[in-house]
Amino acid sequence: MASESEGIASVSAVGGSEAGDGMTEENVMKIMIATDNHLGYFEKDPVRGNDSFLAFEEILKHAVSNDVDFILLGGDLFHDATPSQNSLKKCMDLLRKYTLGSKTISLEFLSDQTINFVDCFNSSVNYEDPNLNVSIPVFSIHGNHDDPSGYGLLSSLDLLATCGLVNYFGKRTDLTKLDIYPILMRKGVTQLAIYGLSYIHDSRLVRLFMDDKVVMKTPDETTGNWFNLMVLHQNRANRGLKNYLPEDILPPFLDFILWGHEHDCRIEPEQHFKHQFHVCQPGSSTPTSLSEGESIQKHCGILCVYKDKFKLEKIPLKTVRPFVFKSIDLHSYAEDYGFDEGDTENKVMALVREQVEKLISEAEEKVTGHPDQPTLPLIRLRCVYENEEHMFNAIRFGQEFATRVANPSDLIKFKKLVKRVDSKSDIKVDGKAIKDMMANTRTSVEDVVEEYFEKADESDKLKIMSTKVLNEVTNRIVNRNDTTAADSILKWVFFSFFQICTSLIYI
Ligand SMILES: [Mn+2]
């Protein structure tokens, strides 16, 4: 499989031996790819409230101006599992404005839609619905922020799908086995298979792969060649043995993986060292944490597919608020600034003030000139300290910059220096050690809840609700900001219990 990922001016720039041989607009599929838009993030903040919507609108505008065939999103369209009415309304407005219209769609949908959308509530693709006028179909899986929850197990994407604004796929209700039936589409001579896998807990997914319980239903060989694209939403970076999806585990027949969930932009496709496939991680379109990775330039991309070749055009997002991150080690300045010779607090604050000023000027370089870009910058200075006397009141300090940065209250973050002890190089890691490590690693809120009740005295154990239910409630409140979780899940539990009781009465 050949690929190129340099910027392109037009599809005619796609290289390869077959270039020029029928590679006209009718044969090239153009796909807008983006992920982790986190609509509604910080929406109540008077300064930053609209940031997530601005970036999403920019992506939609690029989709229209580049005349793409469809938009493919990698999950976390919304920040909250139950987005506010404000977020839902703004999102619907944008989708209506940019993806409805009378443009002709030249995609043939070839697979069985009742299978592709089997666990979702949209039973067919929106652009074939005679009651809708779709100009750019949007396809999306869900992420860990907008996954199905509550009574009816609905995702916010189900609501958008019911309105005909999104084609929601890759949802699974049976998590004991995953049969992934790709969406099959054709445009001219190009045939595309999209394998969608919405977010599943990493450890569960890895186990399913290891137990051969993930089956990719590839198209019949007689149907010719397919470009095999997978879209998923999992941890890619190694965050502990049970906490990420190793790329190696993915089947080698794939050509391209659109990787959602990781917010750092690594949109340039990276070829796997062993397999042929390329992994493309566009990253989020709005920062949801003030970390170094989120300060990297944000992008969306246009993926052009022609037969078995692809090319990716990276599009830097120009409406994203300037954000500069820096980490300094306070201890390394102690001598020069005379921290230990009295008046420490003021001396440290003088250093930090100097640094913040530099970051504010650096942020000016990130002003793009786009009329919609908010220019008041996000600045984060991480101050690593060894001596607690080097700390000061960061919130009060931030107020000095109240009119010059978008985040005065968390401009400065103190972090205690953790001295790591060098590990011995001759420690042998065997299979058993790894298993023990896995067994001993607490990786999530669920693990903590599970462990607590396992060790609890008999009198403290749960009697009506199982730990599974409590886990689900805790996870949703802590990780997904779903404040209705307790109410909706408990109602569902009691409703199911009531149904069982009534059915017993009638028996
Ligand atoms: Mn995300």
Residues whose N, C-alpha, C, O or C-beta is under 5 A from the ligand:
A	BS01	MN	D36 D76 H261
